[in-house]
């Protein structure tokens, strides 16, 4: 029994073993290589994310001032810490018995804040003092702080006083200094700076005076301020007295309700940097996370031991924790993103099994005549397939791991070999890949081995066995219909942007993001092949140019085996889809982020001026047209200088005003009003998209704005009911109330330079929600600079953004602007942003990053699998039909004509597959981009914009390159396999 089994193995199992060794080798090699490449992509993405993190840990301290230096000293002594820098702030809420005194005048500014750092670069630019100076910044509503702007001058005294509750004339000076440089920054810009620099927002009070000073002055003054505030704002007893009564509640205290001076917040940030080379390696994220967590735990223990009122946050551990979780499931992700390639391999395995084993049916028939049993033949075939699968899987795993390793080392990437088969290529993942590849072969070959074991000797001797036709005749099955419906649903959902709301449906939809395209291609290809008449028409049209008078034979010969035609169509469709969609996803993702960036800036260069630099500190409540007249002249001088710079095409300005009013906008008692140039000028100078409009296209809305009309933001409408009149009361002028007709609602006014944060893996969900809520809820009104009545409103100028459209090197333009500022030819600006510089900050999405790296494997591996399948199909088709080809030659057909027939049998279904695969790949790339942006992320402006399908010459080059490769391969293949003469073929 054992002897006969091995004899059968040598006779019928040899080709099956070699065939499925190749199949499993390719499958496992592709999966293993994709896994290694995915790990490299994750490593690179994590490194990119960590580069955006400025501090490895931040120890926050809110307790005693005297402990600050001690905490810093203790933290600096921890092994591995390279540096500890401090940023300190004090926020004091002023109330009935405390007030700010500016130039000898009592004010009602509600908040006073001091901020300092031992490294001034850690402070926002608008409140960053130069050496030996202080910066006085007024932040928030001009309604609150604006009336004191005539007193806020460099050199004027600034003090905080406490009034005695019983004797208001008796005052105690809590703090006093002399004002330095004056600044009027935006709260949002300061919050944005903290988010970007430290990974978390900070509380910046609305209506506050912020004093930016040196760390030495801060450390000297803060203890005295803290002591005085504590002494002067003593808690009062709720019940009983402080003498120790025994009544209920005795001894319970709370701050006096009216004494807001008791509200004082101190925050000390110890910004910690470590030697990351000793903690982080991108190839082993689990170990990196463990080392970083241990380090942060040590920092927490040290900080709490010194100061109880402290806590520690770490963007580094948050990022590494998320990336380590991804790393642990990267094997599963590899299988998911490789589903199209696996489907190709499945087709190749099935085709190879069918073709090689069917081609041996005569040999099997002879074995049956010699007495071999059905079971023995089937077992020997399955054993050969299984053995070939296991050995091919092991070889494929080794090659798929070592080849990328070698290529990375050759390109200069340091890949630790000791981690190669433990962490980078995890043994459990490799085992799953081998099992998967072997199972593919066994499943693909089982049906045909069962058929071969039961074929009769008479059927085995025929050219076309009737049982083969019955066993493999083509029908459109229910499974294929289900695949077509599910895949078609996903394709349509991608096109229209449909996202399910139900959680369990969304989970299934996420899975369809990976398999939807493959399902659709399989179902659609099956549907085409099942419609024989239409398929014959298509193949005839494609075959006619090459085969000419032998078209009838070429088409009929293809349709003899429709399942093989479908295999070629599906292989081609999957191959083209696989190589197209990652590039489409990447281009569409980047296009949307760049468009959002351009909307945020409004132009190639955006220069922000605060009101103090344009008015010389003359900030007071007055008609807007007075500001426009005075500042307009200054801006005219700026524009004249800017237009002299080579590469400047156009210059425009956007004014921001604060209008006092009783608007019911949460957190505000003023209206934010933006004045733009004439609509045609604004539209010419600023980048915009029509999707910015809510009640209509943005361009249409803006062009319809009359001189006394206004546009309102979506955030304004959500907080304010206009009523049926459509009139909006903007505020007061000298002649009374001023109204404007609302001409429409917009989502965003381009060029505001509002908060647009790039997503970071370290952002908490609360930070993401905060960032996104700003763009949704920010209330403001937009009107025209040439409005007659609206400019009579009384208000305060907040800032002006100058938009510069370039026609050349914007970097050179920006450098020239800095030179003009340094030479005093234009006023100092608070911020200068260029599109080119902001583009460099754009980060990619993790899935996009993985897909772009994996496409390198997909293009090589997918094409190899598809080419191997095509070779198998074309070779066996020829071998099965070589007698007919010989007879055709005897009837006068030339070798060239018959070679063209063989070529057409590949090229025709290949072309059909390309025509299906390329559009589906494009739609898949577009749909996956939409799916990526549907995930929770810090998106801000990105939420507003739709995804645009982005096609590039590179995509066209990829398609043409793959098509040319297949056509050339098919041509060479058709010439190679047609070598024997007609007489030799008949003799075989």
Secondary structure, DSSP 8 states (H G I E B T S, - for coil): -HHHHHHHHHHHHHHHHHHHHHHHHHHHHHHHHHHHHHHHHHHHHHHHHHHT---SEEEEE-S-GGGHHHHHHHHHTSTTEEEEEEEEEEEEE--TTEEEEETTEE----EEEEEEESSGGGS-GGG---TT--EEEEES-HHHHGGGTTT--TT-EEEEEEE-SS-TT-EEEEEEEE--EEE---HHHHHHHHHHHHSS-----SSEEEEE--HHHHHHHHHHHHHHHHHHT--EESBS-TTT--STTBT-EE--TT-GGG-EEEEEEEEEEE-GGGT--TT-HHHHHHHHHHHHHHHHHHHHHH-SSEEEE-HHHHHHHHHHHHHHTHHHHHHHHTHHHHHHHHHHHHHHHHHHHHTTHHHHHHHHHTT--HHHHHHHHHHHHHHHHHHHHHHHHHHHHHHHHHHHHHTT----GGGIIIIIS-HHHHHHHHHHHHHHHHHHHHHHHHHHHH--HHHHHSSS-HHHHHHH-----HHHHHHHHHHHHHHHHHHHT----SHHHHHHHHHHHHHHHHHHHHHHHHHHHH-HHHHHHHHHHHHHHHHGGGHHHHHHHHHTTHHHHHHHHHHHHHHHHHHHHHHHHHHHHHHHHHHHHHHHHSSSEEEEEEHHHHHTT---SEEHHHHHHHHHHHHHHHHHHHHTSTTEEEEEEEEEEEEEEEEEETTEEEEEEEEES-HHHHHHHS---GGGBSSS-HHHHHHT--TTEEEEEHHHHTT----SS-EEEEEEETTEEEEEEEEEEES--TT---------TT--HHHHHHHHHHHHH---EEEETT-TTGGGBEEEEEEEEEEEEESS-HHHHHHHHHHHHHTTSS---SEEEEHHHHHTT----HHHHHHHHHHHHHHHHHHHHHHHHHHHHHHHHHHHHHHHHHHHHHTT--HHHHHHHHHHHHHHHHHHHHHHHHHHHHHHHHHHHHHHHTSS---GGGGTS-------HHHHHHHHHHHHHHHHHHHHHHHHH--S-HHHHHH-
